[in-house]
Amino acid sequence: MNWTKAWLRRRRWERRMDAELRFHLESQIDDYLAQGLSRPEAERRARLDFGPLDLTREECRDQRPAEWLHTLQRDLRLAARALLRTPAFALAAVAALALGIGANTAVSSAVYTALLRPLPYHQPDRIYALDLVIPERAAQFPSLPAPIQAFLEWRRHAASPDAITALRPWEANLSGDGEPERLGGARVAANFFTFLGAPIARGRGFTPADEQPGNERVIVISDALWRRRYGADPAVLGRTVAVNGDPHTIIGIAAPHLLVPVQTQLHPLLPFAPRIDLWKPIAPTPRELKGESWDHGILVRLAPGQSPEPAAAEFGSALSALIKIDVRAQLKPIREVYAGNIRLRLLLVLAASALLLLTACANVANLFLARAATRSAEFATRVALGAGRARILSHVLAEALLVSLCGAALGTATAFLGARALGAAAALHPVMLLTALAAGILTAFVCAALPAWNVFRRDTVAGLREGARSALGSGIRTRQVLVGVQIALGTLLLASTALLLRSFVNVMSADRGYSVDRVLAVDLSLFGQTHDPASFYRNLTAKVQALPQVQSAGVINDLPATAGSSGASRTVFLPGDSDFQQVVLQRPVAMVRSITPGYLAASGTALRAGRGFQDQEPQPVALVSESLAKALWPQDPVEAAVGRSLRQGNVTGPLITVVGVVQNVRAGAPDRDLPPFIYRPYPQWASGPATLVVRSDESPSALASAIRAEIRRLHPTLPIPPMRTLREIVSESVAQRRFQLLLTALFAAIAVLLGAVGVFGVVSYAVACRAREIGLRLALGATTESIQRWVIVTALRPVLIGITAGLSAAIAAASLIRGLLYGVTPFDPLSATAVIALLLACSALASYLPARRAARLDPMAALRCE
């Protein structure tokens, strides 16, 4: 009979067993009656032959197929009662397991989502991103995107139409059918969607004809934009909308949950928007084909069996022949596009969560060891009274199972909360959850069974004779080892956290070249023919400058504080340069920014020499950063650059007079290097998107409504995204670093807390074991201070061993995360000293309470107990 059916039919089985036992008993009684015995005597004889009926029933029940389920149910009920009598133990064990399981599951699910989850592309293992390297420029630009000319050349010689595609950042103002809105977008090759294997959900995609100048005013919108702005109306296909002031036709709706590179995932110099809602075909104009902009990301699909190294060499050779400069190509798997920037950070957090899980398991082991030791006399008594050792072991395992299940349930809830805190990057993964649950449950089982088994195999009479003190003392060394393991794991986590914290402090305190206090930034995109950008921004800054509490206001075309800030980069030539190919690799490449006269004062960037821009500059002029002045004229002081001339982007370009030198500025995150900068007056070089920067006397957020009103007066249909302070923008640029630090610090704090709990438990345990010895010391004249000192010093021995082992492991691990550190070495004496001091303080505090209790023992009472 199937055991499940046997369990469900156990009542019927009981009735049949009772009926059969009664039948055999009555048959025996009838046999004795036939022999001439009286009824009472016959019943007495039959019961003597059968023995106790309850014992017979138990022996019969033991043979049932599903009896183990009944036993488990009974053991769980008894275990629940036992745990309710010791709530401190139960809560501590369940909480430790829940923290370890929840943290590890949430983080490992995030790692799986980001690094291991299959990508929603057709044969994603054959898709690679192409980066370019100019060896002579590798120090400043470790890699570069591709110029449009290179993409067209490569596509012309591609083996198949879907062997290569391209995309580049594009931001658009959408208006004409509702509230004006600024959206993130991308210019893509016509085969972009078919290349990825992500067909258009509605309508059509782009065709080669759409790539011709004049035919490119067609767009594909995202499914999210279609549902949010247009209410999922199918009639939106074919509708004409205004994009950047020009009419565009909506021809398609992308597939839901389309995965495309955002921000700087594809390349650090290609800052896409955080979300892509519009796609437009790449249609290079003759002017763009003659330019030198390297601003296109390239995706390549290799043929089956084709190796990436030879393919990269072919791309590099073709481009080198095209532009007459040595260029190397690199191919990286498409997964690296999405995981490359966060891989090391995620793996570090995963390692921290794994260490936390190990610490929690060690804590649970310590708790079960203590519980088994304190119950050794109880177990010995039960065995002496006839209970089977296996039966008692089953009861102990039932307690472990109950603790494990409660810890697993609470850990699952914690994991869901953790996954929600991690956001979309961490969809809870069943395999990761089962792995963490298995680790916690196995730990509880092993930690409950082994100590109990050690108690059972001892002689029962000896165990009863030795009493509780001897039983308690039997596991002290094992518990000290477990405390040392906990402290070592906590030290490793805490040391890593200290390095990350110092790095974060160094990043935030680094000189950025601009000030973030009381500065408001407003991103604007001015397109179309209705407003001249230079005139509009000149009028806007004048209006904002006149507002109360405004110190200064200015405009820049690409804010340096933006996380993905790269902007246009151009080679800077000297007036005597004539041969482009000969000098192009000898001259510096500078980031070009266009600004209005008030920008330097608004951003807090200092003018080192010369003057700033005026409202009207009749001749081409520029400001250069200190690093660019030193690169162009290394023999002269930076002040000597004022009055000299340079050319921007081409040896035949117009001469530009340097009118001032400004301090160096970091582009992007505060831990980035200080690149050369060249600043041009806004009317002379840039148009379209820009950022209004406003410095105020008080809180800049209070100016938001007034600034919005001034923008609306000048341009009623211009989209105005949410305004942010410069401090908020800088904070966003270090969001990954800060989030990693917070998670690691949280795990370290929990690990240290668990370690302190372990120290407290071991010291209390040791004091109980050595009560007689402490009583003798007190009776012989030991002072309370000496007893406290002795207990604390004894308790710190495993702590010191754990700290030493943990610091050694931390030094080895720090070399693996060197790329995440900034301004600090893997072995930082200050961090190590702080970690040692904190752990010793926590351990001393955890051992102080038991030590004080030991010092207050009554010597006579302690000796009488013996």
Order of alpha helices (4+ residues) and beta strands (2+ residues): alpha-alpha-alpha-alpha-alpha-alpha-beta-beta-alpha-beta-beta-alpha-beta-beta-alpha-beta-beta-beta-alpha-beta-alpha-beta-alpha-alpha-alpha-alpha-alpha-alpha-alpha-beta-alpha-beta-beta-alpha-beta-alpha-beta-beta-alpha-beta-beta-beta-alpha-beta-alpha-beta-alpha-alpha-alpha-alpha-alpha-alpha
